[in-house]
Amino acid sequence: MRDAYIAALYELAKKDERILALVADNGAIVYDQFRRDFPERFINFGIAEATMVSVAAGLACCGRVPFCYTIASFLTMRSFEQIRNDVCMQKMNVKLAGIGCGFVYSNLGPTHHATKDITLMRSLPEMTVISPCSPMEAKKATYAAASIDGPVYLRLSVGGTPEIYKEDYDFKVGRGVTLRDGKDIAIISTGGIILEAQAAAEELKRLGISARLINIHTIKPVDTDIILKAAAETKAILTVEEHSILGGLGSSVAEVLLENGAGAIKFRRMGLNGVFASGYGSYQDMKEENGLTAKDITACAKKLLRA
């Protein structure tokens, strides 16, 4: 996803001289082409995320379109006050690209895990929050972010995320995607963990359970229609996120259900429940340690349907 984002940003910069790439002492190699071809539009602030965001707001005041890029946990937490005051309060046209969402930086520990960023960013007025699940979706989300006149947070994974879409994929901000249909249970997910949800849906099919899989790539504004349709057409809803369930995707889906009279459906959230991610090791190790593998999702879906 990271490489897809940077490739899209480069293409945008070729067409629009207002586009700027701002980094906080990272992305040196992956930005080589951008830095070589647009040296005056690449700014490295060093380890100074808050300064980067404040300067981005100032640049936006001057008609530029800055894209701030750094590790998601640092971008959203170290810079939260600047994002709130300088970007969102002033409705500045600043884009924030947080990399390493969830716990993909597995062996760097919880300081580098981005498992509260959705909660923080969706709480801010004016902020659009997009959480792609594949390189193609990240690419199209970057183009979409550039077209929005206002603050946008892009939540990006790193590593070899497999592609699940074709080139003609029609990405629309605020519109979820039904990846597979089903009538027994709807699994609603976001970001790279959707691959585990996809594998779980396939296993459930083998067990005779028809599972609908929905990708909510836009956390805010969330697609109310696709959630309520799932509530009307299935027996249960299970949300899966590589994030805290407190204020994340699951909370957003629960709000939609309750506020629209669909709260009676069987419902469960999967994610980190008021804890930091436990364990240490590879990304797969972290998913296993924190109960977010296809096996875990399958077991939870079966239990929810039996409840």
N, C-alpha and C positions, 0 to 999 in steps of 0.2 A: 504493500500500500504506500509506503514511504516513497519508493521510486516512482510509482504512478503519479503521486501528488507532485513531485518535483518536475517530472516530465510535463505534466499539465501546466504547472506554473511557468515553465520555460516557454511553452507555446503561447500562453496568455501574454507573457512579457514581449514576445515578438510582435504581437498585434497591438499592444496597448502600452505606451510609454509611461503610463501612470503606475504600472505594477512594480512593486518593490519587494525584494526578498530580505527579510530581517532575521538574523539568527543570534543565538546566545551561546557562542563558543561550541557549536556542534554542526554537523552536516558539511564539514569541510570538503570531503571527497565527493559526496553526492551532488554538491553544488558546483562542481568544477566547470561544467559547461556554462551554467548561468553566470558565474563569476567571470569567466573568460569573455563572454559575449556582451554582458551588461555590467561591467565593473562598477559603474557609477550608480547602479541600482541594487547593489548587494552590500549590506551593512552588517558587520559582525560586532555585536556589543560586548562580547566576552560574557562571563558569568554574571549577568546583570539583567535578569528577566524583567523585573519591574521597570527598569529604565527603558528597556526595549519597548515595552507596551506603551509607556507614556510618550516616548518619541514617536511611536507609530500613530498615536492619537494626534499629535502635532502635525505629522506629515499628512494625515487624512484631512486636517483643517486646511491644508494648502492644496487640496485636490488630488493628492496621491492615493494609491490603493495599496497599503502595506500588508504583506502576509508575514506574520510573526511565527517562527518555527523553533520549537525546542521540545524537550522531554515533557510529556503531558502533565506529570505530577508537579513539576517545577513551574510550568507555565500557568497552571490554574490556581496553584496555592501561593507561591511566592508573589505572584502578580495580581492576586485577587482584588485588592483595593484599587489598583490602577485600572484593572479591567472594569470594575464597577464605576469608579469616579470619572476616569478620563475617557473611557470608550463608551460604556453603556449610558451613563447619565447624559453625555453629550451627543449620543447617537452617531458616533464616529464610524466611518466606513473602514473598519479594521477587521482583518481576518486572522484568526488564531489557529495554528495547526499544531496540535499536541501529538507527539509520536510516543510509541511505547504504551499504548492503552492497556488497561487491565494489568496482568502481571507477566507480560511477555518479557520484561527485563527480570526474569525469574531469579537469576543468581545474584542480582544486585540488591535484593532485599526490599522490604516494604517502603523504604524512603523513595525508591524509584517506581513503585507500583502506582498506577493511576486507577484507583478504585473508588474515588470520591469526586472525580472531575465532572461527571454527568450531573450529580447533585448540585455542585457549585454553579455550573454554567447555566443549567435550566432554571435556577432561582433568579437569574438576572433579567430584569426588563430589557427588551429590545434584542436580546441574544437569540440567534438561531443555532441549534445544536444538531450536528450531523455526525452519525457514527457508521461509516461504511463497513461492509463486510468482506470486500474483495478489491483487488487492484483496479478492475474496471469501474467499480462503484466509487472508489476513491478518486479516480480520474474525473469522472463525470460530476462528482460532488464538488471538486475543486473548481471546475468551470461554473457550476451553479453558484458557488459561494461568491465568485467574482461578479456575478450578475446581480447579486443582492446589494442594495444600497443600505448597509448597516452592519453591525457586528455579527460575525459568524464564528463558531467554534467547530473545527474539524477534528474528530477523534480518530487517530490513525494507528494501525498496528505496524509492526516491522517484522522482517523475516519472510520466508517463502509462503505467503498466504495463497492457497489455490484459487483459481478463477472459477466462478460459478455462473457467470453471465457471458453473453455473446456481445459483439461490438455494437449491435443495434439495440442494446438495452436502453429503454426509455426511462431515465432517471428523472424523478420530479420531487422537489423539496416538499415535504409534508405529506407524501403519498407512500404508504407502506406497500410491500410486495408480497403476494402469496406465492411462495416458492413451490409448494405442493398442496393440493387440496385434501381435505379429510373431514369426517363427520363426528368422530368420537371425541377428539381432544385437539385443541389448538395450542401449538407451541409457538410462543412469540419471543423472538430474540433480536439481538443487535450486535454489530461488530464481528470480529473474527471467531468468537465462540459459537457463532451460528453453524459452523462446520460440525461441531459436536452435536448440535441440535438436529442437524440434517441426518447425521448417522443414526441418531436415536430414532428419528421418524422412520427411517428405513428398517430398523430392528423391530419397531412396534408393528410395522406392516407385516413383517414375517410372523409376528405373534398374533396376527389377526386384528390388530387395533389400527383404525384409520386415523392417522395424525395429520392435521393441517399444520404447515410450517409457514410462519409469517416473519418477514424481515422488516423491522421498524428501523429504517436507516435514519429517519429524522425523529429525534427525540422531542424536539420542540421547533415548530409546532407538530404535535403528534397527530397521526391519522386516526381520528375518532371513528370514522365510518368503518374502516377495516376491522377495528377492535369490536365494535358493536355487532358487526356482521358475524364475526366468529362466535360471539356470545349467543347470538340467535340460532346459529346453525350447528354448534357442537355442544357437548355435555360438560366440558371443563376447559379451563385456560391455565396454561403453565408458562410463566415467563422465565427466561434464562438469560443471565447477564454476567459478564466477567467484571463485576463491579459490586459495590454495596447495594443491597436491596432497599436501603433507606434513602429514598429520594431519587432512585435511579429509574430504569425502565419499568420495573415491576410496580413501583409507586405510581408512575405516570399512567400505566394501564389500569391499575386499581381505581385511580381517580376518575378515569373515563367511565368505567363500569358503574361505580357508585353514583356518580353525578347524572347518569342517564338511565337509572332505574334497572340496571342489569347486574346488580350486586348479588343476586341469588345464585349465580352460577358457581360451580366448584372452581376454586382459584388457589393457586400456589405460586410463590416467588422462589426462584433459585438464584443464589449468588452468595455474597458475603453478608452474613446476618449480624451486623454490629461488631465485627471482628476485623483485624488485619489478616491478610492472607498468611497462612501458615506454611511452613516447609521451606526447603531450599533445594535448588537443583535446576534441571531443565524445565522448559515451558510445560512439557507433558507431565513431568513430575508435579508441577504446581497445580495443574488441572486435576490430577489424581488426588493430591493431598487435600484439595479444597472442594472436592465433590462436584466437579464440573466436566466430567467426561460423558461420552455418549451412554455408557453403562449406567452412570448415576442418573442421567436425565430419563432414560428408559424406566428405571426402577421408580423414580418419582412420579412419572406419568401413570404408571400402572397403579401405584398406591392411591393417587389422586382420584382415579376413576372408580376405585373400589370404595372410597370414602362415603 
